[in-house]
Amino acid sequence: MRGLFSTAILTLPVAAQAQPVSGLYFGAGAGLNWLRQSDLYLSGPMVTDYEATEAERKGAVEFSTGWVGLVSLGWGFGNGVRAEIEASYRQNDVDSMSGFPRYYEPPFRASGRASSYGMMANALYDFDLGPDVPLMPYIGLGAGYVWHRYDNVHLRDGNGDSLAIDGNEGRFAYQAIIGAALKLDDVLPGLALTAEYRFMGTLQPEINARDIYRGFVSTGTAEAENLNHSILIGIRYAFNATAPAPAPIVAQAATPAPARTFLVFFDFDRADLTDRARAIIAEAAQNAQRSGSARIEVAGHADRSGTPQYNQRLSERRAQVVAAELERRGVARSAMIIQAFGESRPLVPTADGVREPQNRRVEIVLR
């Protein structure tokens, strides 16, 4: 009964499946970054010395559209879950500054830039939309440590007074990720084009500030905000990806008596015959003798647990064991074509390293 069921499975068409990432992968991306307006709050001797009011301590800086770049190295667990380490850099130029009423004596101008750089650890999940859909959406969350830097950010007025914010400080960082990967296996197995939106923020850094007012110089700090929206286009490459396994050859009936297939299964990493395996081989031998089959194909296979070289040798041993049992039951070895395919022709496609009982087999085909 099992032999007939397995034969039916072999005759079904096998669709190429969009497998989730399994094993080591590398990613890179670049795009546009929008650093949200940052409210600034001055503190330290620079404001207490002049008894600055609460309003004089507060201001804001707006930024032009900037850019972002990142690289990542991660691991896919084959079930949609991925974990990765990411390094990123963002940069935006100052567009304008407002607030700090003492400086509002026109003409005034603002200059400088802000940047963020650091490391994040991300956890992501891929959504499989089905075997015929090459697009795979994903979401993720991340946490890490990011340095926020102000490079010579200045507000100057017409009287020669100025406020300079310059320096950097690291803070805990967090981010959310929404994206999609377009698989390009036809170009290179494991290659994908990615498009992402990321929101990245940090706790508020305190950056060195210098005040020049009516010729007096004082120093303190400016508490800033660091909230970023990013759109990126990138690539991802999974190192363990393989080309889609070829579909099993469908036996076409050339005569009224079609080919018959019997499957002999093996335990993990074994090439010895169980009692059930011997019974299936006996059934195949009886059918071969009764029908007078001119050709008997004996093909060994293995699952994808282990190296391809080891699985090739294991499938050869399995094919030889089955051929020897057929010969013991009266089938001439000269009528057999003995082959071994290792892990290259799975009955059930799996990711690399997965143990699959139906792939640990020998196929006996009577033609």
NORURWO-V339623 format. One line per field, one symbol per residue. ss: DSSP state (2 for helix, 1 for strand, 0 for the rest). Layout:
ss: ???
This chain:
ss: 0222222222000000000001111111111111100111111022220000022221111110011111111111100011111111111111111110222000001111111111111111110000000011111111111111111111110000011111111111111111111110000000111111111111000111111110011111111000111111111111000000000000000000000111111000000000222222222222222220000111110000000222222222222222222222000022211111000000000000000022201111110
